[in-house]
Amino acid sequence: MIEREVALPPYRFWERRSGSGTPIVLVHGLGGSAEWWRKNIEELSRDHLVSAVDLVGFGRNRFFLRRSSLPLTFVEIAALMARWIRASFDEPVHLVGNSMGGHIAIHLTAQQPDLVRSLTLVNSTGIPFDLWPGAHLENLVIPRGALSFATVIARDALRSGPTALALAFARLLRDDARPLLRELTVPTLLLWGERDPLVPLSYGRQMEAAIPNAKLVVIPHAGHIPMWENADAFNRAVLTFVHEVERSERPPGTRPLFGWGLSGWTSGMAHRQAGTHRDIVLIHGLGMSSAYFSRFARVLYGRGWDPIAPDLPGFGESLDGKPAGPAGHAEILARWADELGIRDAVWLGHSIACDAVAHLERMRPDLCRATVMMGPLWTRHPHAVLRLLLMLLLDGLREPLALYRDLIAAYWRTGFARWLGTFRSYARGFGGAPPSGWQSEGRRVGGAPLLLCGHRDPLPDRTTVKLVEVAGAHACHFSHPEESTEPLDSLRR
């Protein structure tokens, strides 16, 4: 058996691996670790390559008494697991998740079905709990094996600490996975301990009804941790199901559901993407990150685009970097695009990023099939910076409150020094007209960009550039994503 730390920046987690053959990936539940699968790895690895992980924020990754990463959201951990599976295995995996691990497995499978050959949900969460606790109270018995498991879960809970446990539990309660269940297309086995007081069998039956072609198997003499409490029955059920799946023909692939977790790390920059074609690149504004494009990217994906968005150095999840101006960011983006093989794409810059995209288009036209400038800041006003700061304050009164959740977190992470240094580097380009050779009618003519802004956006100088206006203010892509994507339809191939 091999134990190793996996590095997928900006995160690290531990993996326990054994055996050879088609891969089976085991994902533990809330507050757990790979140790939860101690009674299963040996038997499953006789014919398979078995990998059990310690999720970020738990197990060996989490140290309550010193600084370490807290648990990720379901979207983020599913995206991280997808990156790991794609990099670590040569074929789709048989994915097995217990409790919260099953909840994560649902997200991963719905977003990346090409990575999953089969799905096994073991007493999984994902369906909101009923207010009436009757089914839970009926199962308040101690199944065999529960006492020996108590020492394992006690140690894991101590390592996790109350903050990590409370945060993960709160996210679990808020996340309703039922819309995802209906979209699962891979063969699915539901394994349920017959006397589970935490997620009773009634929830397993609801999942069976919601998931197309799912099969429910009840493990006798077991509660919430059947892989430990009745390991023999659990191992037989998993191996029987996996072998049945491998003898069957894999169904044709379908377009995955939208996901906007971190999808990769290239040249020191994290990025998010949906789909695989990378035909539109979204560049965030000052102090922000790719995360605030989530609503906009979802609508783009629904319209057939495959968006990708990097976090510029020093912002979001990317490595620290010195403040840079538009020319410096254009060079960084060109190197990043080259490593990912991005060519002939539509590039969209928001706010100050319009200037970076303009530099990139002039420097590397092979990367840019078209450019979109959303909320551009060029102005002929004699006091361009002062005007911009005043209009920024005005815009703050016009944005939806929901934006501030992302904005405050992003600005706090960026820090004042990097924000100010980047602002000063870009401020030199605010004054004056847009780059020469551009049309200013707001519509693409030949190589001209598409210029967009929200009709309530006070930052663009409408006497300097003529714009196509949509609903919303400066962050129109956040407040009105549907309306903001409509003008881009003319750029589709």
C-alpha positions, 0 to 999 in steps of 0.5 A: 500500500502506498500513502502519498501527498497529492499537490494540486495547487493551491491545495494538497491532500493525502491519498492511500493507494493499493492494488492494480486494475480498473480504478475504484476511488473511495471518498469518506464522509463528514469529519472522516479520512481514508481510515474509514475504508480500512476494512475494504481496501484489501478486498477491493484491491485484489482485482482493482486499483483502489484509492482512498483520499483524505479530503481537504480540511479533514484527516491528515490534511487538517490540523486543528491546533495549527493553520491548515486548509478548511473544507471546500464547498461541494463545487470546489472539492468536486472540481479538485477531485475531477482534476486529480482523477483526470491527472492520476488515472488512464480511464474513468473510475468507479466512484464510491462515496459515503455520507458527505462523500456521496454528496461530493460524488454526486456533484463530481459525476453530474459535472464530469460524467466522462470521468466516472464509470459507475457511482456507488452512494453509501448512505449518502446525503444530498436530499434535504432532511425532513423536519419530523425526526421519527425515522431517525429516532426509530434507528437509535440502536448500536450496530455491530462494529460501531464501538470499534469505529468510535476510536477512528471517528474520535481521532478524525474529529479531533484533527478536523476541529469544531470549525471545519466540522461546523462549516462542512455540516452547514454546507451539507444542510444547505445543499440540495442535490436533487436537481443533480440526481435527475441528471446522473447518467452513469450506472448507480448503486445505492448501498444503505445500512438498514438501521441508519439513524443519521440518513435513514433508509427512506432517503435511499428510497427517494434517491432510487426514485430520482436517479435514472436506472439506480439500484438500491441494496440494503446492508443488514446489521449496519447503520451509517457506516456499513463499509465498517459495520458489515464489511463483508456484505459491503465488499461483495455488493460493491464488487458484484456491481463493479463487475456487472458494470464492466461487462456492460457497454458504456453509454454514449457521453452527454454534455456535462452539467455546468460547474465552475470550480477550479479546473486547473493550474498553469504558469502559476495561475488558477483557472475555472472552466466549463466544457472543454473547447475553451472558446471564450476567455473571461478576464476579471477586473481589479481586485476580483477573480474568476469566481464572480463570473459564475452566473455569466459563465453558466448562461454562456455554457447554456448557450453552447459556449465553453468558457474559461477564466483565469485568476491573474497573478496575485488575485483569487487563487493564483500565486502571489505576483507583483502588481502589473499593468495591462501590457504585463498582464497581456504577456502573462495571459499569452504565455498561459494561453500557449500552455493550454493551447488556446487559439482563435478564441473570443476574449472578454475583458471586464472593467480595467481588464479591457485594456489588458485584452486590447494589448493582448489582441495587438500583441498576439492576434492569433489568440483572439478571434474577437474581443469583447470589452465590458464596462471599458474605462477609456475617457477623454476627461481631463481628470480621468482618475478622479472621475473614475473614483467618483463614478466607482462610488456611485456604482457601488449604490447601483449593484445588487447586494449579492455582489458584495459577498464576492467583492468583499472576500476577493478584495480582502484576499487581494490586499490594499497594497496589491490593489493600489499597485495594480490600479496605479499601473493601469491608471496611465491608460485610462485617459484618452481614446480607445486604442487606435484602429478600433471602431467606436460604434459599439458593434463589430466591424471587421476587427473592431471589438464589441463594446458593452456596458450596463445602462446604469453603469456610470464608469464608461465615458459615453462621450468617448466610446459608443456602447451597446447597453444591456441591463444592469450597472458595472457588474452587469454580467453578475446582475443580469447574465442573460441580457449580458450574453445576448450580444455575444451570440453574433460572435458564435461560429 
